[in-house]
Amino acid sequence: MRRSRQVRQVREGALTLLALLATSCELSTVVGVRDQANSEGTPTSGDPLMDLPALDVPDGQCAPPALLSCDANSDDPLQVVGLDCVGGTPAAGGSSGPAGAIAAHTGPLGPYEVREGEKFLIMSTGLAAHLSLNLAELEAVCPANDWPKWCPSTQHGVGPSNLPPPLKVDPVDDTSTCVDDPSLIGTGDCSNSLYEQWSACGGGCEVWDYAELRVGLTVPEHTYGLAFDFAFMSVEWPDFVGGGFNDMFVAWLESESWTGNAAFDAAGNPITVNAGFTDYTSDELDGFGMEGHAGTRWLTTGFGVTPGETVQLVLAVFDLTDDDYDSVVLLDGFRWTCAGVPPTTQPVP
């Protein structure tokens, strides 16, 4: 059941290996993650941006496989984001969601350039094809009572439901994360970043219009990190900024060193319109489906892994409490790195 528009206004106040497929792979470079240094060459502290890891070239102790791109003639979601190419990184999994919620996009879209190969993946709580429409095209498909303030807005009617396993919102501790206490791994969300949103819903949030890309990987030898790029945007800006709960992107990681959300800002907020990364709030998104709304720039999430271990990522975008007001995540650029750090998200340079 859809919540009424009046209730919605309360919000203003309160994520077996597959067979290798495809050909025509193109070689790209791989970079690693090292602590960012200040002008004197020493690690910084105090400034959250300066404390984030920085990308740099692998050294002799870390030699991750080079990225292979093979999406020129493929819309397979794994290949679109840089995985499962012949000679590249084998990957298990695939995408799921309401009809039309997930699609490959060729070439740039507004300020978003392709991060590897020729395409990136769109996952939407609405229809992925609506993202590339201009305002005139969008008006023709948008419900009259939503135009233009709340478009695109697609009611798939898929929900309410709970988050699917292994995703869970329970914090691992009242004060500590799995970085502070590794014994907490496997007991809940290592980041403690999701619970506050769910508690704001009172009896717990209902999940609507859930779409995901699920990825299983085995870490190669001499490889200590994994990274991917994403961008999030939402029709919930500007009307529901500051709300207690908002539509969300979650990057759930299951590994030996982390079980929980891996994408959050420096303050520990999950990726919503309230996250500190929502930089595009002016005219940056003009000319396509998110004109008049807001989003992040391309962001990179990276984290440490152990050679030989199997990791699973569930990258998910979903509406909370209703199926109104589309939110979208772009995904691209999966690559192995030299990051031996806990999950960290930072803007792409």
Secondary structure, DSSP 8 states (H G I E B T S, - for coil): ----HHHHGGGGT-------B----EE----EEEE-B-TTSSB--S-HHHHSEEEE---TT------EE--TT---HHHHTT-SBTTS---EEEEE-STTSEEEEES-BTTB--SSTTEEEEEESS-GGGGG--HHHHHHHS-TTTTTTT-S--------B---TT----BS-SS--TTT-GGGTTSSBTT--SHHHHHTTSS---EEEEEEEEEEEE--TT--EEEEEEEEEETTTTTTTT-SS--EEEEEEESSS-EEE--B-TTS-BBSTTSTT--B-SSTTTTSTTTTSEE---EEEEEE--TT-EEEEEEEEEEESSS-S-EEEEEEEEEEE---SS-EEEE--
